[in-house]
């Protein structure tokens, strides 16, 4: 049976990754069979830590795992590595004596305890005495409640986590109120500035992107542009001289390296390096997410019988967060780059196959499994192949980014 696990980033106050919450679905086959929470939570434990491996899913960060009452009482938590696991007690778990005893055992074993979608009630006091983290849903709570919870529990030594933070304004507000952790896609939203305020190094990277995506790449001009960026030059030469190429003689010329790669690979790898350079002043997760999206979209191409368009799907995923990286509207950036009309349509909300792939990618990364099933059907892709594509994209991005 195929296992569906996605992840959502959780940031600290410096917008560095603290953890990922793992979002689980057992199988597309039983989506409408109403798998209960106990089974879902026990499977995510088995899948994430035994089948996939925690490091593959989180890159060494902590993992938030949802715990139902049944999973708590069955003692599944003891199967997990306490140094990587945050036990997230769901909001519908009644804090009776059995639950409290199970939580005490987990605390004694060194686990971090988080309370999901917390709304205060006196019945939670015994549980609050053990809690390390409280999660507050920013979509359903009002400003006064968020502030009141922070003012009440921060002095008690409990760290506050703002979840479903979708705007920069909510992030800044939570930061001011003393929240420690932040979950949501606020980091992928651009802080739009005028062109004159875009740092000069980003404009240079955009020039490189423009040349890379020209219908006919001018290797002389591209080599000249890349040579002005030491970081890209170093990484390109390191890559071409790696064991993967098995070259007998060391390559020291940027132009020679580009010629050896060939046009398609040049577009792919130079775009990756350029994107990484442009995002040097941004949260690392922006680049990691862009890489995962690129690889995931690329792997969908052959599943749709469009292997010859794989590089276009890759570029679409890679450019999907360019607005947040450059802090300019995506349409404005794309209008300056000679990317294909299909890619522009896919990214800007038109209707074509690329857009459906883009929406499939978004639905998968957010764990919106019903939408994933419908979109996969629209693409005529066997949905059971999507988890493998996603896990491989996560693994690929981890090695690419950290190596």
Sine and cosine of phi, psi and omega as CSV:
sin_phi,cos_phi,sin_psi,cos_psi,sin_omega,cos_omega
0.00,0.00,0.74,-0.67,0.02,-1.00
-0.96,0.29,0.60,-0.80,-0.04,-1.00
-0.91,-0.41,0.74,-0.67,-0.06,-1.00
-0.95,-0.30,0.93,-0.38,0.06,-1.00
-0.73,-0.69,0.81,-0.58,0.12,-0.99
-0.88,-0.47,0.09,-1.00,-0.03,-1.00
-0.67,-0.74,0.53,-0.85,0.08,-1.00
-0.84,-0.55,0.72,-0.70,-0.07,-1.00
-0.96,0.28,0.54,-0.84,0.12,-0.99
-0.83,-0.56,0.83,-0.55,-0.11,-0.99
-0.97,-0.24,0.39,-0.92,0.17,-0.99
-1.00,-0.05,-0.15,-0.99,-0.09,-1.00
-0.93,0.38,-0.34,0.94,0.03,-1.00
-1.00,-0.07,0.14,0.99,-0.04,-1.00
0.89,0.45,0.47,0.88,0.18,-0.98
-1.00,-0.06,0.43,-0.90,-0.02,-1.00
-0.94,0.34,0.82,-0.57,0.13,-0.99
-0.99,-0.12,-0.66,0.75,-0.08,-1.00
-0.29,-0.96,0.08,-1.00,0.18,-0.98
-0.80,-0.61,0.68,-0.73,0.21,-0.98
-1.00,0.05,0.76,-0.65,0.00,-1.00
-1.00,-0.03,0.82,-0.57,-0.03,-1.00
-0.97,-0.26,0.79,-0.61,-0.21,-0.98
-0.88,-0.47,0.57,-0.82,0.29,-0.96
-0.57,-0.82,0.69,-0.72,-0.16,-0.99
-0.94,0.35,-0.75,0.66,-0.03,-1.00
-0.18,-0.98,0.54,-0.84,0.09,-1.00
-0.88,0.47,-0.47,0.88,-0.07,-1.00
-0.90,0.43,-0.55,0.84,-0.07,-1.00
-0.92,-0.40,0.50,0.87,0.00,-1.00
-0.85,0.53,-0.63,0.78,-0.04,-1.00
-0.99,-0.10,0.20,0.98,0.03,-1.00
-1.00,-0.01,0.02,1.00,0.07,-1.00
0.82,0.57,0.87,0.50,0.09,-1.00
-0.86,0.51,0.78,-0.63,-0.07,-1.00
-0.96,0.27,0.25,-0.97,-0.08,-1.00
-0.88,0.48,-0.60,0.80,0.00,-1.00
-0.88,0.48,-0.72,0.69,-0.02,-1.00
-0.92,0.40,-0.65,0.76,0.00,-1.00
-0.89,0.46,-0.71,0.70,-0.02,-1.00
-0.92,0.39,-0.65,0.76,0.00,-1.00
-0.92,0.40,-0.57,0.82,0.01,-1.00
-0.95,0.32,-0.61,0.79,0.01,-1.00
-0.91,0.42,-0.55,0.84,0.08,-1.00
-0.90,0.44,-0.76,0.65,-0.02,-1.00
-0.90,0.44,-0.71,0.70,-0.07,-1.00
-0.92,0.39,-0.75,0.66,-0.14,-0.99
-0.95,0.32,-0.59,0.80,-0.11,-0.99
-0.98,-0.22,-0.40,0.92,-0.03,-1.00
-0.96,-0.26,-0.70,0.71,-0.06,-1.00
-0.99,0.12,-0.81,0.59,-0.07,-1.00
-1.00,0.07,-0.58,0.82,-0.11,-0.99
1.00,0.00,0.77,-0.64,-0.10,-0.99
-0.88,0.47,-0.63,0.78,-0.05,-1.00
-0.91,0.42,-0.58,0.82,0.02,-1.00
-0.91,0.42,-0.55,0.83,-0.05,-1.00
-0.99,0.11,-0.52,0.86,-0.13,-0.99
-0.85,-0.52,-0.07,1.00,-0.01,-1.00
0.89,0.46,0.46,0.89,0.03,-1.00
1.00,-0.06,-0.08,1.00,0.06,-1.00
-0.99,0.14,0.15,-0.99,0.03,-1.00
-0.95,0.31,0.34,-0.94,0.01,-1.00
-0.84,-0.54,0.83,-0.55,0.13,-0.99
-1.00,0.09,0.83,-0.56,0.00,-1.00
-0.86,-0.50,0.77,-0.64,0.03,-1.00
-0.95,0.31,0.76,-0.65,0.04,-1.00
-0.88,-0.47,0.86,-0.51,0.14,-0.99
-1.00,0.09,0.09,-1.00,0.06,-1.00
-0.86,0.52,-0.72,0.69,-0.05,-1.00
-0.88,0.48,-0.68,0.74,0.00,-1.00
-0.91,0.41,-0.63,0.78,0.06,-1.00
-0.87,0.49,-0.74,0.67,-0.09,-1.00
-0.94,0.33,-0.46,0.89,0.00,-1.00
-0.98,0.18,-0.13,0.99,0.08,-1.00
0.97,0.26,0.38,0.92,-0.01,-1.00
-0.89,0.46,-0.44,0.90,-0.04,-1.00
-0.84,0.54,-0.52,0.85,-0.04,-1.00
-0.92,0.40,-0.23,0.97,0.04,-1.00
-0.98,0.20,-0.23,0.97,-0.15,-0.99
-0.99,-0.14,0.44,-0.90,0.08,-1.00
-0.97,0.25,0.88,-0.47,-0.10,-0.99
-0.91,0.42,-0.40,0.92,-0.03,-1.00
-0.96,0.29,-0.29,0.96,-0.04,-1.00
-0.92,-0.39,-0.18,0.98,-0.22,-0.98
-0.95,-0.32,0.73,-0.69,0.20,-0.98
-0.93,-0.36,0.87,-0.48,0.01,-1.00
-0.99,0.16,0.92,-0.40,-0.04,-1.00
-0.98,-0.22,0.96,-0.27,-0.03,-1.00
-0.98,0.18,0.86,-0.51,-0.07,-1.00
-0.92,0.39,0.44,-0.90,-0.13,-0.99
-0.91,0.41,-0.35,0.94,-0.03,-1.00
-1.00,-0.05,0.16,0.99,0.03,-1.00
-1.00,0.09,0.88,-0.48,0.02,-1.00
-0.97,0.25,0.78,-0.63,-0.07,-1.00
-0.99,0.16,0.88,0.47,0.05,-1.00
-0.99,0.14,-0.02,-1.00,-0.12,-0.99
-0.90,0.44,-0.59,0.81,0.02,-1.00
-0.90,0.44,-0.69,0.73,0.02,-1.00
-0.91,0.41,-0.69,0.73,0.01,-1.00
-0.88,0.47,-0.65,0.76,0.03,-1.00
-0.90,0.44,-0.67,0.74,0.02,-1.00
-0.90,0.45,-0.64,0.76,0.01,-1.00
-0.93,0.38,-0.61,0.79,0.04,-1.00
-0.88,0.47,-0.66,0.75,0.01,-1.00
-0.88,0.47,-0.67,0.74,0.01,-1.00
-0.91,0.41,-0.64,0.77,0.04,-1.00
-0.90,0.44,-0.66,0.75,0.02,-1.00
-0.89,0.46,-0.47,0.88,0.01,-1.00
-1.00,0.10,-0.02,1.00,0.08,-1.00
1.00,-0.10,0.24,0.97,0.00,-1.00
-0.99,0.15,0.50,-0.87,0.17,-0.99
-1.00,0.08,0.69,-0.73,-0.05,-1.00
-0.92,-0.40,0.81,-0.58,0.03,-1.00
-0.86,-0.51,0.59,-0.81,0.04,-1.00
-0.96,-0.29,0.85,-0.53,-0.12,-0.99
-0.99,0.10,0.59,-0.80,0.09,-1.00
0.70,0.71,0.81,0.59,-0.17,-0.99
-0.96,0.28,0.76,-0.65,0.18,-0.98
-0.77,-0.63,0.80,-0.59,-0.17,-0.99
-0.91,0.40,0.67,-0.74,0.16,-0.99
-0.49,-0.87,0.64,-0.77,-0.06,-1.00
-0.84,0.55,-0.44,0.90,-0.03,-1.00
-0.91,0.41,-0.28,0.96,-0.03,-1.00
-1.00,0.02,0.02,1.00,-0.11,-0.99
-0.84,0.54,-0.69,0.73,-0.01,-1.00
-0.90,0.43,-0.58,0.81,0.03,-1.00
-0.95,0.31,-0.60,0.80,0.01,-1.00
-0.90,0.44,-0.48,0.88,0.02,-1.00
-0.90,0.43,-0.39,0.92,0.01,-1.00
-0.98,-0.20,-0.25,0.97,-0.13,-0.99
-0.94,0.34,0.67,-0.74,0.10,-0.99
-0.99,-0.15,-0.53,0.85,-0.09,-1.00
-0.67,-0.74,0.66,-0.75,0.14,-0.99
-0.90,-0.43,0.78,-0.63,0.04,-1.00
-0.99,-0.15,0.79,-0.61,0.00,-1.00
-0.90,-0.44,0.83,-0.55,-0.02,-1.00
-0.98,0.21,0.92,-0.39,-0.07,-1.00
-0.98,0.20,-0.17,0.99,0.04,-1.00
-1.00,0.10,-0.48,0.88,-0.07,-1.00
-0.95,-0.33,-0.23,0.97,0.01,-1.00
-0.99,-0.12,0.49,-0.87,0.04,-1.00
-1.00,-0.06,0.15,-0.99,-0.11,-0.99
-0.86,0.50,-0.65,0.76,-0.02,-1.00
-0.91,0.42,-0.66,0.75,-0.01,-1.00
-0.91,0.41,-0.66,0.75,0.01,-1.00
-0.87,0.48,-0.71,0.71,-0.01,-1.00
-0.92,0.40,-0.67,0.74,-0.03,-1.00
-0.89,0.46,-0.68,0.73,0.02,-1.00
-0.89,0.46,-0.67,0.74,0.01,-1.00
-0.90,0.44,-0.70,0.71,-0.03,-1.00
-0.92,0.39,-0.46,0.89,-0.01,-1.00
-0.99,0.16,-0.69,0.72,-0.21,-0.98
-0.98,-0.20,-0.37,0.93,0.07,-1.00
-0.88,0.47,-0.69,0.73,0.05,-1.00
-0.89,0.45,-0.33,0.94,0.04,-1.00
-1.00,0.06,0.08,1.00,0.06,-1.00
1.00,0.10,0.22,0.98,0.02,-1.00
-1.00,-0.10,0.73,-0.69,0.02,-1.00
-1.00,0.10,0.65,-0.76,-0.04,-1.00
-0.98,-0.18,0.70,-0.71,0.03,-1.00
-0.87,-0.49,0.86,-0.50,0.06,-1.00
-1.00,0.01,0.88,-0.47,0.01,-1.00
-0.93,-0.36,0.33,-0.94,-0.10,-0.99
0.84,0.54,0.69,0.72,0.08,-1.00
-1.00,0.03,0.97,-0.24,-0.15,-0.99
-0.96,-0.30,-0.11,0.99,0.00,-1.00
-0.78,-0.63,0.40,-0.91,0.06,-1.00
-0.89,0.46,-0.57,0.82,-0.01,-1.00
-0.89,0.46,-0.70,0.72,0.03,-1.00
-0.90,0.43,-0.62,0.78,0.03,-1.00
-0.89,0.47,-0.73,0.68,-0.02,-1.00
-0.89,0.45,-0.64,0.77,0.02,-1.00
-0.90,0.44,-0.73,0.68,0.01,-1.00
-0.88,0.47,-0.62,0.78,0.03,-1.00
-0.87,0.49,-0.73,0.68,0.00,-1.00
-0.90,0.44,-0.53,0.85,-0.03,-1.00
-0.99,0.13,-0.02,1.00,0.08,-1.00
1.00,-0.10,0.15,0.99,0.05,-1.00
-0.89,0.45,0.61,-0.79,-0.10,-1.00
-0.99,-0.10,-0.57,0.82,-0.08,-1.00
-0.77,-0.64,0.40,-0.92,-0.15,-0.99
-0.60,-0.80,0.79,-0.61,-0.03,-1.00
-0.82,-0.58,0.78,-0.63,-0.02,-1.00
0.53,-0.85,-0.04,-1.00,-0.11,-0.99
-0.96,-0.27,0.44,0.90,0.09,-1.00
-0.85,0.53,-0.55,0.83,-0.07,-1.00
-0.92,0.40,-0.34,0.94,-0.03,-1.00
-1.00,-0.07,0.12,0.99,0.02,-1.00
-0.99,-0.12,0.73,-0.68,0.00,-1.00
-0.96,0.27,0.55,-0.84,0.21,-0.98
-0.99,-0.13,1.00,-0.01,-0.23,-0.97
-0.92,0.40,0.80,-0.60,0.04,-1.00
-0.82,-0.57,0.25,-0.97,0.04,-1.00
-0.96,0.28,0.33,-0.94,-0.05,-1.00
-0.85,0.53,-0.59,0.80,-0.05,-1.00
-0.93,0.38,-0.31,0.95,0.00,-1.00
-1.00,-0.07,-0.06,1.00,0.05,-1.00
-0.96,0.30,0.80,-0.60,-0.02,-1.00
-0.80,0.60,0.59,-0.81,-0.08,-1.00
-0.87,0.50,-0.55,0.83,-0.02,-1.00
-0.92,0.40,-0.51,0.86,0.03,-1.00
-0.96,0.30,-0.57,0.82,0.05,-1.00
-0.90,0.43,-0.61,0.79,0.05,-1.00
-0.90,0.43,-0.67,0.74,0.04,-1.00
-0.89,0.45,-0.61,0.80,0.04,-1.00
-0.90,0.44,-0.57,0.82,0.07,-1.00
-0.89,0.46,-0.65,0.76,0.03,-1.00
-0.90,0.43,-0.70,0.71,0.03,-1.00
-0.86,0.51,-0.64,0.77,-0.01,-1.00
-0.88,0.47,-0.69,0.72,-0.01,-1.00
-0.93,0.37,-0.65,0.76,-0.01,-1.00
-0.85,0.53,-0.61,0.79,-0.12,-0.99
-1.00,-0.08,0.15,0.99,0.09,-1.00
-0.90,0.44,0.54,-0.84,0.01,-1.00
-0.81,0.59,-0.63,0.78,0.08,-1.00
-0.81,-0.58,0.95,-0.32,-0.07,-1.00
-0.93,0.36,0.78,-0.62,0.11,-0.99
-1.00,0.01,0.98,-0.18,-0.10,-0.99
-0.89,0.45,-0.56,0.83,0.03,-1.00
-0.90,0.44,-0.73,0.68,-0.01,-1.00
-0.92,0.39,-0.66,0.75,0.00,-1.00
-0.90,0.44,-0.68,0.73,0.02,-1.00
-0.87,0.49,-0.64,0.77,0.01,-1.00
-0.90,0.44,-0.68,0.73,0.01,-1.00
-0.91,0.41,-0.71,0.71,-0.04,-1.00
-0.90,0.43,-0.59,0.81,-0.01,-1.00
-0.89,0.45,-0.36,0.93,0.03,-1.00
-0.98,0.21,-0.22,0.98,0.00,-1.00
-0.92,-0.38,0.98,-0.22,-0.10,-1.00
-0.85,0.52,-0.67,0.74,-0.06,-1.00
-0.88,0.48,-0.73,0.69,0.00,-1.00
-0.91,0.41,-0.68,0.73,0.00,-1.00
-0.86,0.51,-0.73,0.69,-0.02,-1.00
-0.88,0.47,-0.73,0.68,-0.06,-1.00
-0.93,0.37,-0.59,0.81,0.02,-1.00
-0.91,0.42,-0.71,0.71,0.00,-1.00
-0.93,0.37,-0.59,0.80,0.05,-1.00
-0.89,0.45,-0.66,0.75,-0.01,-1.00
-0.91,0.40,-0.74,0.67,-0.07,-1.00
-0.93,0.38,-0.43,0.90,0.01,-1.00
-1.00,-0.08,0.13,0.99,-0.01,-1.00
-0.96,0.27,0.25,-0.97,-0.04,-1.00
-0.87,0.50,-0.41,0.91,-0.05,-1.00
-0.86,0.51,-0.49,0.87,-0.03,-1.00
-1.00,-0.04,-0.38,0.93,0.05,-1.00
0.85,0.53,0.61,0.79,-0.02,-1.00
-0.98,0.21,0.62,-0.79,-0.01,-1.00
-0.98,0.20,-0.56,0.83,-0.02,-1.00
-0.92,-0.40,0.60,-0.80,-0.01,-1.00
-0.95,0.32,0.70,-0.71,0.03,-1.00
-1.00,-0.06,0.82,-0.57,-0.03,-1.00
-0.87,-0.49,-0.08,1.00,-0.03,-1.00
-0.97,-0.24,0.77,-0.64,0.04,-1.00
-0.87,0.49,-0.69,0.73,-0.01,-1.00
-0.89,0.46,-0.65,0.76,0.02,-1.00
-0.91,0.41,-0.64,0.77,0.02,-1.00
-0.89,0.46,-0.68,0.74,0.01,-1.00
-0.90,0.44,-0.66,0.75,0.00,-1.00
-0.90,0.43,-0.62,0.78,0.01,-1.00
-0.92,0.38,-0.59,0.81,-0.02,-1.00
-0.93,0.37,-0.63,0.78,-0.08,-1.00
1.00,0.02,0.35,-0.93,-0.18,-0.98
-0.86,0.50,-0.73,0.68,-0.05,-1.00
-0.90,0.44,-0.72,0.70,0.00,-1.00
-0.93,0.36,-0.56,0.83,0.06,-1.00
-0.87,0.49,-0.73,0.68,0.01,-1.00
-0.85,0.53,-0.69,0.72,-0.07,-1.00
-0.92,0.38,-0.82,0.57,-0.12,-0.99
-0.96,0.27,-0.62,0.78,0.04,-1.00
-0.92,0.40,-0.58,0.82,0.06,-1.00
-0.90,0.43,-0.68,0.74,0.04,-1.00
-0.86,0.52,-0.76,0.65,-0.05,-1.00
-0.91,0.41,-0.61,0.79,0.01,-1.00
-0.91,0.41,-0.70,0.71,0.03,-1.00
-0.87,0.50,-0.69,0.72,0.01,-1.00
-0.87,0.50,-0.68,0.74,0.01,-1.00
-0.92,0.40,-0.65,0.76,-0.01,-1.00
-0.90,0.44,-0.49,0.87,-0.09,-1.00
-1.00,-0.08,0.29,0.96,-0.07,-1.00
-0.89,0.45,-0.37,0.93,0.02,-1.00
-0.97,-0.25,0.31,0.95,-0.05,-1.00
-0.86,-0.52,0.25,-0.97,0.09,-1.00
-0.84,0.55,0.70,-0.72,-0.03,-1.00
-0.84,0.54,-0.47,0.89,-0.04,-1.00
-0.88,0.47,-0.43,0.90,0.05,-1.00
-0.87,0.49,-0.70,0.72,0.01,-1.00
-0.94,0.34,-0.71,0.70,-0.02,-1.00
-0.86,0.51,-0.73,0.69,0.00,-1.00
-0.90,0.44,-0.62,0.78,0.03,-1.00
-0.89,0.46,-0.65,0.76,0.01,-1.00
-0.92,0.40,-0.69,0.73,0.02,-1.00
-0.88,0.48,-0.71,0.70,0.02,-1.00
-0.87,0.50,-0.70,0.71,-0.03,-1.00
-0.87,0.50,-0.75,0.66,-0.05,-1.00
-0.93,0.37,-0.64,0.77,0.01,-1.00
-0.88,0.47,-0.73,0.68,0.00,-1.00
-0.90,0.44,-0.65,0.76,0.02,-1.00
-0.86,0.50,-0.65,0.76,-0.06,-1.00
-0.96,0.28,-0.30,0.95,0.07,-1.00
-0.97,0.24,-0.42,0.91,-0.07,-1.00
-0.83,0.56,-0.80,0.59,0.00,-1.00
-0.92,0.40,-0.44,0.90,0.03,-1.00
-0.92,0.39,-0.39,0.92,0.02,-1.00
-0.99,-0.14,0.09,1.00,-0.06,-1.00
0.96,0.27,0.46,0.89,-0.04,-1.00
-0.83,-0.57,0.66,0.75,-0.04,-1.00
-0.82,0.57,-0.58,0.82,-0.03,-1.00
-0.93,0.36,-0.21,0.98,0.04,-1.00
-0.96,-0.29,0.20,0.98,-0.09,-1.00
-0.83,0.56,-0.65,0.76,-0.04,-1.00
-0.91,0.41,-0.54,0.84,0.05,-1.00
-0.92,0.39,-0.67,0.74,0.04,-1.00
-0.90,0.43,-0.61,0.79,0.05,-1.00
-0.87,0.50,-0.75,0.66,-0.04,-1.00
-0.90,0.43,-0.59,0.81,0.03,-1.00
-0.87,0.49,-0.75,0.66,0.03,-1.00
-0.89,0.45,-0.65,0.76,-0.03,-1.00
-0.90,0.44,-0.61,0.79,-0.06,-1.00
-1.00,0.05,0.00,1.00,-0.15,-0.99
-0.93,0.38,-0.31,0.95,0.03,-1.00
-0.90,-0.44,0.32,0.95,-0.06,-1.00
-0.88,0.47,-0.53,0.85,0.01,-1.00
-0.90,0.44,-0.65,0.76,0.01,-1.00
-0.95,0.31,-0.47,0.88,-0.01,-1.00
-0.97,0.23,-0.63,0.77,-0.07,-1.00
-0.99,-0.13,-0.26,0.97,-0.05,-1.00
0.88,0.48,0.72,0.69,0.12,-0.99
-0.63,-0.78,0.42,-0.91,0.01,-1.00
-0.84,0.54,0.64,-0.77,-0.07,-1.00
-0.87,0.49,-0.65,0.76,-0.01,-1.00
-0.87,0.49,-0.66,0.76,-0.01,-1.00
-0.89,0.46,-0.66,0.75,0.00,-1.00
-0.92,0.38,-0.74,0.67,-0.06,-1.00
-0.90,0.43,-0.52,0.86,0.03,-1.00
-0.91,0.42,-0.40,0.92,0.00,-1.00
-1.00,-0.02,-0.22,0.98,-0.02,-1.00
-0.96,-0.26,0.66,-0.75,-0.01,-1.00
-0.99,0.16,0.78,0.62,0.04,-1.00
-0.99,0.12,0.33,-0.94,-0.07,-1.00
-0.92,0.39,0.42,-0.91,0.05,-1.00
-0.87,0.49,-0.56,0.83,0.01,-1.00
-0.88,0.48,-0.69,0.73,0.01,-1.00
-0.91,0.42,-0.70,0.71,0.02,-1.00
-0.87,0.50,-0.71,0.70,0.01,-1.00
-0.87,0.50,-0.70,0.72,0.00,-1.00
-0.88,0.48,-0.67,0.75,-0.07,-1.00
-0.99,0.16,-0.46,0.89,-0.12,-0.99
-0.98,-0.18,0.13,0.99,0.16,-0.99
0.99,-0.15,0.17,0.99,0.10,-1.00
-0.96,0.29,-0.07,-1.00,-0.03,-1.00
-0.91,-0.42,0.96,-0.29,0.16,-0.99
-0.42,-0.91,0.01,-1.00,-0.07,-1.00
-0.90,0.44,-0.57,0.82,0.02,-1.00
-0.89,0.45,-0.60,0.80,0.02,-1.00
-0.90,0.43,-0.64,0.77,0.01,-1.00
-0.91,0.41,-0.63,0.77,0.08,-1.00
-0.89,0.45,-0.69,0.73,0.03,-1.00
-0.85,0.52,-0.71,0.70,-0.01,-1.00
-0.93,0.38,-0.56,0.83,0.07,-1.00
-0.89,0.45,-0.69,0.72,0.02,-1.00
-0.88,0.48,-0.71,0.70,0.01,-1.00
-0.89,0.46,-0.70,0.72,-0.01,-1.00
-0.89,0.45,-0.65,0.76,-0.03,-1.00
-0.92,0.40,-0.72,0.70,-0.07,-1.00
-0.93,0.37,-0.37,0.93,0.03,-1.00
-0.99,-0.12,0.02,1.00,0.03,-1.00
0.93,0.36,0.49,0.87,0.05,-1.00
-1.00,-0.02,0.99,0.16,-0.24,-0.97
-0.93,0.36,-0.56,0.83,0.03,-1.00
-0.90,0.44,-0.67,0.75,0.04,-1.00
-0.90,0.43,-0.63,0.78,0.03,-1.00
-0.85,0.53,-0.71,0.70,-0.02,-1.00
-0.87,0.49,-0.70,0.71,-0.03,-1.00
-0.93,0.38,-0.66,0.75,-0.02,-1.00
-0.93,0.36,-0.64,0.77,0.04,-1.00
-0.88,0.48,-0.64,0.77,0.04,-1.00
-0.90,0.44,-0.63,0.78,0.02,-1.00
-0.90,0.43,-0.53,0.85,0.02,-1.00
-0.99,0.10,-0.15,0.99,-0.10,-1.00
0.86,0.51,0.66,0.75,0.05,-1.00
-0.95,-0.32,0.67,-0.74,0.08,-1.00
-0.93,0.37,0.94,-0.35,-0.09,-1.00
-0.86,0.51,-0.36,0.93,0.00,-1.00
-0.93,0.37,-0.24,0.97,0.02,-1.00
-1.00,0.04,-0.20,0.98,-0.07,-1.00
-0.94,0.35,-0.67,0.75,0.00,-1.00
-0.84,0.54,-0.67,0.75,0.01,-1.00
-0.89,0.46,-0.67,0.75,0.02,-1.00
-0.89,0.46,-0.64,0.77,-0.02,-1.00
-0.94,0.35,-0.74,0.67,-0.01,-1.00
-0.88,0.48,-0.66,0.75,0.03,-1.00
-0.91,0.41,-0.57,0.82,0.04,-1.00
-0.92,0.38,-0.66,0.75,0.05,-1.00
-0.88,0.48,-0.73,0.68,-0.02,-1.00
-0.89,0.45,-0.70,0.72,0.00,-1.00
-0.88,0.48,-0.70,0.71,-0.03,-1.00
-0.91,0.41,-0.59,0.80,0.00,-1.00
-0.89,0.45,-0.74,0.67,-0.02,-1.00
-0.92,0.39,-0.64,0.77,-0.03,-1.00
-0.91,0.40,-0.69,0.72,-0.10,-1.00
-0.97,0.26,-0.69,0.72,-0.11,-0.99
-1.00,0.01,-0.35,0.94,0.05,-1.00
-0.99,0.13,0.00,0.00,0.00,0.00
